[in-house]
């Protein structure tokens, strides 16, 4: 077990130290200061969950569009 992990009395699972976190004044300020990777994946500010929802929305839209395009195209010539 690492020296950083602290087991408190009455708990079995050690707690890791909290990550670096600093508040940003706006979403755009968070992206400028911490970058896309830092904001979305490292939760370096309070906009991490919001940015992850936006990534989910964008990826679901792209996936839905690809599925719709594939369903519209007629691939029956491949099997005849």
Wavefront OBJ file of the C-alpha trace (Angstrom):
o trace
v 0.000 0.000 0.000
v 1.292 3.452 -0.875
v 2.289 5.920 1.818
v -0.125 8.514 0.343
v -3.192 6.416 1.126
v -4.758 7.043 4.515
v -7.005 4.518 6.257
v -9.268 6.277 8.744
v -10.588 4.607 11.851
v -13.639 2.488 11.105
v -12.926 2.375 7.352
v -11.407 -0.443 5.335
v -10.796 1.291 2.027
v -7.881 3.740 2.004
v -8.571 7.227 0.712
v -6.384 8.747 -1.945
v -5.385 12.403 -1.710
v -7.686 14.864 -3.446
v -6.599 15.988 -6.924
v -5.603 19.566 -7.695
v -8.760 21.642 -8.060
v -9.283 25.325 -8.684
v -12.486 27.131 -9.516
v -12.905 28.915 -12.836
v -15.083 31.943 -13.456
v -16.701 30.522 -16.625
v -16.701 27.429 -18.809
v -14.606 29.151 -21.478
v -12.141 30.330 -18.837
v -11.864 26.735 -17.585
v -11.119 25.475 -21.108
v -8.550 28.200 -21.714
v -6.780 27.728 -18.390
v -6.898 23.938 -17.908
v -7.325 22.806 -21.506
v -9.873 20.370 -22.879
v -8.158 17.296 -21.414
v -7.761 18.850 -17.969
v -11.342 20.038 -17.821
v -13.012 16.893 -19.161
v -10.898 14.016 -17.864
v -8.942 15.330 -14.887
v -11.808 17.314 -13.287
v -9.449 20.164 -12.525
v -12.358 22.583 -12.051
v -16.104 22.613 -11.406
v -16.975 22.270 -15.125
v -15.721 18.672 -15.460
v -19.161 17.024 -15.256
v -20.694 19.578 -17.642
v -17.956 19.086 -20.207
v -18.293 15.285 -19.961
v -22.033 15.628 -20.669
v -21.231 17.713 -23.747
v -18.782 15.044 -24.962
v -21.481 12.403 -24.427
v -24.019 14.499 -26.370
v -21.609 15.019 -29.274
v -20.573 11.367 -29.453
v -24.211 10.177 -29.266
v -25.179 12.591 -32.063
v -22.350 11.393 -34.297
v -23.162 7.738 -33.569
v -26.864 8.297 -34.288
v -26.073 10.077 -37.556
v -23.798 7.243 -38.710
v -26.457 4.640 -37.857
v -29.110 6.639 -39.720
v -26.910 7.047 -42.808
v -26.104 3.331 -42.844
v -29.802 2.445 -42.507
v -30.752 4.757 -45.396
v -28.125 3.372 -47.764
v -29.157 0.295 -49.712
v -26.531 -2.414 -49.358
v -28.696 -5.174 -50.864
v -26.445 -5.310 -53.931
v -23.761 -6.861 -51.755
v -25.820 -9.965 -51.043
v -27.331 -10.625 -54.501
l 1 2 3 4 5 6 7 8 9 10 11 12 13 14 15 16 17 18 19 20 21 22 23 24 25 26 27 28 29 30 31 32 33 34 35 36 37 38 39 40 41 42 43 44 45 46 47 48 49 50 51 52 53 54 55 56 57 58 59 60 61 62 63 64 65 66 67 68 69 70 71 72 73 74 75 76 77 78 79 80
